[in-house]
Amino acid sequence: MTPDFISRIIGMVVFAIAGARLGVQTAEFLNLDVESRAFIFGLVGLLFGLVVTPWVTVRPIRFMRHSINELPIERLLMTLTGALVGLTLALLAAYPLSLLPVPFGTFIPPLFMVIAAYLGMSIFGIRTREILDMFSNRFGKAPGRTLVQSSRRLLLDTSVLIDGRIVDVAETGFIGGTLIAPRFVLNELHRVADSSDQLRRDRGRRGLRLLNKIQRSDDIPVTIVDDDFEDIPEVDNKLIALAQQMNAAIITNDYNLNQLAEAQGIPVLNINRLSNAVRPMVIPGEKFPVRIIQEGRDANQGVGYLDDGTMIVVENGKSYMDRTIMVSVTKLINKDTGRMIFAVPEAQGTARVAPTG
């Protein structure tokens, strides 16, 4: 049974009893038929409890839980600290305010307490970065620890967790935000890890290991949220809906998700695009050695790879299979899906074969 269902049952019973009691008191006061009034008021109370109870019990608690899950931990702590400071100031002012003439001395102290707590939460929550910076500069911070993180939220998709490069990028400190792993993404990752296909199973388990590694890191803020959209079947569409709801960006290396999210105005951080940006630049005419390890798609093509994984397509390189040769770059293609370099053997027809050592 769901919490909503349980709360409705309890609400029906409580409000039905309360309604019946109210009906009895009303009937006695107006000298009306007690049984009929009690039945009618009890029925109204039962219907009221059925409809309203989840909205005043379970759902506010669920909303608070989701809000707390979405907040970066440093902002949550500063918000609670602000509420405590506000309540402390209100407590100090309560006695002087209670000396005001009636009725002001009665209702102003509790009203001031509520206002002070709200202002403390708002001020400390909004100025979290500045407050932590102040304490960091005043008392210093432990080397290698990031005490203050950007308030922006970054949703992780399944492909970027399986890919694994996000761990290295996050550890460098360039992410500048809180990484958020939705529960439905983790569920998909578990399904991949339980796949009957050996390759998919290994990739899923690798993704789970990397997520655990991120969670154990003291320098990478990570949050897992339970928000879901049961009426949306596709995980990519769920991720886009959650990004819109949370005003968050998406981290991915999935080209289709990248295009779909950008079409709807959602910021996307593409790991492949970042990888292309930090790779060493090459220009047409540049020469370097490459080992030909496989045939290309077209006739007489050979394929090799740089140390960073960039594919080198060598025209007329098929004859140099399993050998390291000097090549000259002819064309460079950069896409969100990766980078590809086209080259030809140096001095076509008289290529100098480099040592294979």
C-alpha positions as CSV (number, residue, x, y, z in Angstrom):
1,M,0.0,0.0,0.0
2,T,1.2,3.5,-0.9
3,P,1.6,6.3,1.7
4,D,-1.2,8.2,-0.2
5,F,-3.6,5.3,0.2
6,I,-2.8,4.8,3.9
7,S,-3.3,8.5,4.6
8,R,-6.6,8.5,2.8
9,I,-7.9,5.6,4.9
10,I,-6.8,7.3,8.2
11,G,-8.2,10.6,7.0
12,M,-11.6,9.0,6.1
13,V,-11.9,7.5,9.6
14,V,-10.8,10.6,11.5
15,F,-12.8,13.1,9.5
16,A,-15.9,10.8,9.5
17,I,-15.8,10.6,13.3
18,A,-15.2,14.4,13.6
19,G,-18.0,15.1,11.1
20,A,-20.5,12.8,13.0
21,R,-19.6,14.5,16.3
22,L,-20.2,17.9,14.7
23,G,-23.5,16.7,13.2
24,V,-24.6,15.6,16.7
25,Q,-23.7,18.9,18.3
26,T,-25.4,20.9,15.5
27,A,-28.6,18.8,15.7
28,E,-28.8,19.2,19.5
29,F,-28.2,22.9,19.2
30,L,-30.9,23.3,16.5
31,N,-33.3,20.7,18.0
32,L,-33.1,18.6,14.8
33,D,-33.0,14.9,14.1
34,V,-29.6,13.7,15.6
35,E,-29.1,10.4,13.7
36,S,-29.7,11.9,10.2
37,R,-27.5,14.9,10.9
38,A,-24.7,12.7,12.3
39,F,-24.9,10.5,9.2
40,I,-24.8,13.4,6.8
41,F,-22.0,15.2,8.5
42,G,-20.1,11.9,8.9
43,L,-20.4,11.2,5.2
44,V,-19.2,14.7,4.3
45,G,-16.2,14.2,6.7
46,L,-15.5,10.9,5.1
47,L,-15.4,12.3,1.6
48,F,-13.3,15.3,2.9
49,G,-10.8,13.0,4.5
50,L,-10.6,10.9,1.3
51,V,-9.8,13.8,-0.9
52,V,-7.9,16.3,1.3
53,T,-5.8,14.1,3.7
54,P,-2.8,13.4,1.3
55,W,-2.5,17.1,0.5
56,V,-2.1,18.1,4.2
57,T,0.0,15.1,5.3
58,V,2.0,12.9,2.8
59,R,2.5,15.3,-0.1
60,P,3.9,18.3,1.9
61,I,6.4,15.8,3.5
62,R,7.3,14.4,0.1
63,F,7.8,17.9,-1.3
64,M,10.1,18.8,1.6
65,R,12.0,15.6,1.1
66,H,12.5,16.3,-2.6
67,S,13.5,19.9,-1.9
68,I,16.1,18.7,0.7
69,N,17.4,16.0,-1.7
70,E,17.9,18.6,-4.5
71,L,19.8,21.1,-2.3
72,P,23.6,21.0,-2.3
73,I,24.7,19.9,1.2
74,E,26.5,23.1,2.0
75,R,23.5,25.2,1.1
76,L,21.2,23.0,3.2
77,L,23.5,23.4,6.2
78,M,23.7,27.1,5.8
79,T,19.9,27.4,5.4
80,L,19.4,25.5,8.7
81,T,22.0,27.7,10.3
82,G,20.2,30.8,9.1
83,A,16.9,29.5,10.6
84,L,18.7,28.9,13.9
85,V,20.2,32.4,14.0
86,G,16.8,33.9,13.1
87,L,15.0,32.0,15.9
88,T,17.8,32.9,18.4
89,L,17.4,36.6,17.6
90,A,13.6,36.3,17.8
91,L,13.9,34.6,21.2
92,L,16.0,37.5,22.5
93,A,13.4,40.0,21.3
94,A,10.4,38.0,22.6
95,Y,10.4,39.4,26.1
96,P,10.6,43.1,25.1
97,L,7.9,42.6,22.5
98,S,5.6,40.8,24.9
99,L,5.5,44.0,27.0
100,L,3.7,45.9,24.3
101,P,0.0,46.8,25.0
102,V,-2.7,44.2,24.4
103,P,-3.3,42.7,21.8
104,F,0.1,43.6,20.2
105,G,2.1,41.9,23.0
106,T,0.2,38.7,22.3
107,F,0.6,38.2,18.6
108,I,3.7,40.2,17.6
109,P,6.3,37.9,19.3
110,P,5.3,34.7,17.5
111,L,4.9,36.6,14.2
112,F,8.3,38.1,14.7
113,M,9.7,34.6,15.3
114,V,8.3,33.3,12.0
115,I,9.6,36.3,10.1
116,A,13.0,36.1,11.7
117,A,13.4,32.4,10.9
118,Y,12.3,33.0,7.3
119,L,14.7,35.9,6.8
120,G,17.6,33.9,8.3
121,M,16.9,30.9,6.0
122,S,16.6,33.1,3.0
123,I,19.7,35.3,3.7
124,F,22.0,32.4,4.6
125,G,20.7,30.2,1.7
126,I,21.1,32.9,-0.9
127,R,24.5,34.1,0.3
128,T,25.9,30.6,1.0
129,R,28.9,31.1,-1.3
130,E,29.9,34.5,0.2
131,I,29.6,33.2,3.8
132,L,31.6,30.1,3.2
133,D,34.2,32.2,1.3
134,M,34.5,34.5,4.3
135,F,35.1,31.6,6.7
136,S,37.4,29.9,4.2
137,N,39.6,33.1,3.9
138,R,39.5,33.7,7.6
139,F,40.4,30.3,8.9
140,G,41.9,28.7,5.7
141,K,40.9,25.5,4.1
142,A,42.4,22.1,3.9
143,P,44.5,21.6,0.8
144,G,42.8,19.6,-2.0
145,R,39.3,20.2,-0.5
146,T,36.7,22.2,-2.3
147,L,34.6,23.9,0.4
148,V,32.4,25.9,-1.9
149,Q,30.7,24.5,-5.0
150,S,28.6,26.3,-7.7
151,S,24.9,26.2,-7.0
152,R,24.1,24.9,-10.6
153,R,22.8,21.4,-10.9
154,L,24.1,18.9,-13.4
155,L,22.0,15.8,-14.2
156,L,24.0,12.6,-15.1
157,D,22.6,10.3,-17.8
158,T,23.3,6.6,-18.2
159,S,25.8,6.9,-21.0
160,V,28.0,9.3,-19.2
161,L,28.2,7.1,-16.1
162,I,29.1,4.0,-18.3
163,D,31.6,6.1,-20.2
164,G,33.4,7.0,-17.0
165,R,35.4,10.1,-18.0
166,I,33.1,12.2,-15.9
167,V,35.0,10.9,-12.8
168,D,38.3,12.3,-14.0
169,V,36.7,15.5,-15.1
170,A,34.9,16.0,-11.8
171,E,38.1,15.3,-9.8
172,T,39.9,18.1,-11.6
173,G,37.4,20.6,-10.2
174,F,36.2,21.9,-13.6
175,I,32.6,20.8,-13.2
176,G,31.6,23.6,-10.9
177,G,28.3,22.3,-9.7
178,T,26.4,19.5,-7.9
179,L,26.2,16.2,-9.8
180,I,22.6,14.8,-9.6
181,A,21.9,11.1,-10.4
182,P,18.1,10.5,-10.8
183,R,16.8,7.3,-9.4
184,F,15.4,6.2,-12.8
185,V,18.9,6.6,-14.4
186,L,20.3,4.3,-11.7
187,N,17.5,1.8,-12.3
188,E,18.4,1.7,-16.0
189,L,22.0,1.3,-15.1
190,H,21.0,-1.7,-12.9
191,R,19.1,-3.2,-15.8
192,V,22.1,-2.9,-18.0
193,A,24.3,-4.5,-15.3
194,D,21.8,-7.4,-15.1
195,S,21.7,-7.9,-18.9
196,S,22.3,-11.3,-20.3
197,D,24.7,-9.8,-22.8
198,Q,28.3,-10.0,-21.4
199,L,29.4,-6.7,-22.9
200,R,26.3,-4.8,-21.7
201,R,26.6,-6.4,-18.2
202,D,30.3,-5.3,-17.9
203,R,29.5,-1.8,-19.0
204,G,26.6,-1.5,-16.5
205,R,28.7,-2.8,-13.6
206,R,31.5,-0.4,-14.5
207,G,29.0,2.5,-14.4
208,L,27.9,1.5,-10.9
209,R,31.5,1.2,-9.7
210,L,32.3,4.7,-11.1
211,L,29.2,6.2,-9.4
212,N,30.2,4.6,-6.1
213,K,33.7,6.2,-6.6
214,I,32.2,9.6,-7.1
215,Q,29.9,9.3,-4.1
216,R,32.9,8.4,-1.9
217,S,34.9,11.4,-3.0
218,D,35.1,14.3,-0.6
219,D,35.6,16.8,-3.4
220,I,32.7,16.0,-5.7
221,P,29.2,16.9,-4.4
222,V,26.7,14.2,-5.6
223,T,23.0,13.9,-4.9
224,I,20.6,11.1,-5.8
225,V,17.0,12.3,-6.3
226,D,13.8,10.1,-6.4
227,D,11.8,12.4,-8.7
228,D,10.2,10.4,-11.5
229,F,7.7,10.8,-14.3
230,E,5.6,7.7,-14.4
231,D,3.7,8.9,-17.5
232,I,6.9,9.2,-19.5
233,P,8.3,5.8,-20.6
234,E,11.6,6.9,-22.1
235,V,14.6,7.6,-19.8
236,D,15.9,10.4,-22.0
237,N,12.5,12.1,-22.0
238,K,12.3,11.7,-18.2
239,L,15.8,13.3,-17.9
240,I,14.7,16.3,-20.0
241,A,11.5,16.7,-18.0
242,L,13.5,16.6,-14.8
243,A,16.0,19.1,-16.1
244,Q,13.2,21.5,-16.9
245,Q,11.6,21.0,-13.5
246,M,14.9,21.6,-11.6
247,N,16.3,24.2,-14.0
248,A,19.4,22.0,-14.4
249,A,21.9,21.1,-17.2
250,I,22.5,17.6,-18.5
251,I,25.8,15.9,-18.7
252,T,25.9,13.3,-21.5
253,N,27.9,11.9,-24.4
254,D,24.7,10.7,-26.2
255,Y,24.4,12.6,-29.4
256,N,20.6,12.1,-29.8
257,L,19.9,13.2,-26.2
258,N,22.2,16.2,-26.8
259,Q,20.2,17.3,-29.8
260,L,16.8,16.7,-28.2
261,A,17.7,18.6,-25.0
262,E,19.2,21.6,-26.9
263,A,16.1,21.8,-29.1
264,Q,14.1,22.3,-25.9
265,G,16.4,25.0,-24.5
266,I,18.2,22.8,-21.9
267,P,21.9,23.4,-21.3
268,V,24.0,20.4,-22.2
269,L,27.5,19.5,-21.2
270,N,28.8,17.0,-23.8
271,I,31.8,15.0,-22.6
272,N,32.8,14.3,-26.2
273,R,32.8,18.0,-27.0
274,L,35.0,18.6,-23.9
275,S,37.3,15.8,-24.9
276,N,37.7,17.3,-28.4
277,A,38.4,20.8,-26.9
278,V,41.3,19.6,-24.7
279,R,43.0,17.3,-27.3
280,P,46.1,18.6,-28.9
281,M,45.4,20.5,-32.1
282,V,46.8,19.2,-35.4
283,I,46.8,21.1,-38.7
284,P,46.9,20.0,-42.3
285,G,50.5,19.2,-43.2
286,E,51.5,18.2,-39.7
287,K,53.5,14.9,-39.5
288,F,53.6,12.3,-36.8
289,P,54.0,8.5,-36.5
290,V,51.0,6.3,-36.2
291,R,50.7,2.5,-36.1
292,I,48.2,1.0,-38.7
293,I,46.2,-1.6,-36.8
294,Q,43.1,-2.3,-39.0
295,E,41.6,-1.8,-42.4
296,G,39.4,1.3,-43.2
297,R,35.9,1.4,-44.5
298,D,37.0,2.4,-48.0
299,A,39.4,0.6,-50.3
300,N,43.1,0.8,-49.4
301,Q,42.5,2.7,-46.2
302,G,44.3,1.9,-43.0
303,V,43.2,3.0,-39.5
304,G,45.3,3.9,-36.4
305,Y,44.8,5.7,-33.2
306,L,46.5,8.4,-31.2
307,D,47.2,7.9,-27.5
308,D,44.0,9.9,-26.6
309,G,41.8,7.6,-28.8
310,T,41.5,9.9,-31.8
311,M,41.0,7.8,-35.0
312,I,43.5,8.3,-37.8
313,V,42.2,7.3,-41.2
314,V,45.2,6.8,-43.5
315,E,44.6,6.8,-47.3
316,N,46.5,4.1,-49.1
317,G,47.6,2.8,-45.6
318,K,46.3,-0.7,-45.9
319,S,49.6,-2.0,-47.2
320,Y,51.3,-0.8,-44.0
321,M,49.2,-3.0,-41.7
322,D,50.8,-3.7,-38.3
323,R,53.5,-1.2,-39.0
324,T,54.3,2.3,-37.6
325,I,54.7,4.9,-40.4
326,M,55.0,8.7,-40.6
327,V,51.8,10.3,-41.9
328,S,50.9,13.8,-43.0
329,V,47.5,15.3,-42.0
330,T,45.2,16.2,-44.8
331,K,41.9,16.9,-43.0
332,L,40.5,17.2,-39.5
333,I,36.8,16.6,-38.6
334,N,35.5,17.6,-35.2
335,K,32.0,16.5,-34.1
336,D,30.1,16.0,-30.9
337,T,30.5,12.3,-31.4
338,G,34.3,12.6,-31.6
339,R,37.2,13.7,-33.7
340,M,38.6,12.1,-36.8
341,I,41.9,12.8,-38.6
342,F,42.5,12.0,-42.3
343,A,46.1,11.6,-43.4
344,V,48.3,10.1,-46.1
345,P,51.7,8.3,-45.7
346,E,54.5,10.8,-45.8
347,A,55.8,11.3,-49.4
348,Q,53.1,9.1,-51.1
349,G,54.7,6.1,-52.7
350,T,58.0,6.4,-50.8
351,A,56.8,6.4,-47.2
352,R,59.4,6.2,-44.6
353,V,58.7,3.4,-42.2
354,A,59.3,4.3,-38.6
355,P,60.8,1.9,-36.1
356,T,58.1,-0.3,-34.4
357,G,60.0,-0.5,-31.1
